[in-house]
Amino acid sequence: MAEWSIEKMDAIIARLRQADWKTREAIKNELLELVKSAPNRPAVESQLQAVRPTLPLELRWDIDEILEVLNPPKQEVDEEPEEEVADPNAPLTASDLNVVYDDPRGVLLHKSKKGDRYFLTQRDPQTGQPQTFELHQQEVDQIKGQLKGSPYWVIGSGD
């Protein structure tokens, strides 16, 4: 390996600046070997960064390649996202529910997409606003029994 010094590096960069496109690759490799042998890489990098703006575009690309060898870009590790354990008591949104029964008189029965939770929505007689509340399994069984022959079950809902 070549003995490193800033003067040698500047001399090689000057030769690189003067070189035609045919000899540029060999000079670039010589500069790369010199830079690799440098004991103080941060000083080398700062010197290359300082010289870089004064060079023509193609030479800047060559210097960029050398800088990438000195400091390879950090590989982004694609971590597989851990499957989040859904809190069974987490608040649900309308997109988390499937309608299984839809009575036009104001009664809706929803089932959660994940899990086996049922919710009933009906109109509050005093305010006229819809109210939704969760049902226990025995209430679900009772309601299903009462509404067994009703034509308002949603087809394809699974119930």
Secondary structure as UniProt FT lines:
FT   HELIX           6..18
FT   HELIX           21..36
FT   HELIX           41..51
FT   HELIX           52..54
FT   HELIX           57..70
FT   TURN            88..89
FT   HELIX           94..96
FT   STRAND          97..103
FT   TURN            104..106
FT   STRAND          107..112
FT   STRAND          118..123
FT   TURN            125..127
FT   STRAND          130..135
FT   HELIX           137..146
FT   TURN            147..149
FT   TURN            151..152
FT   TURN            155..156
//
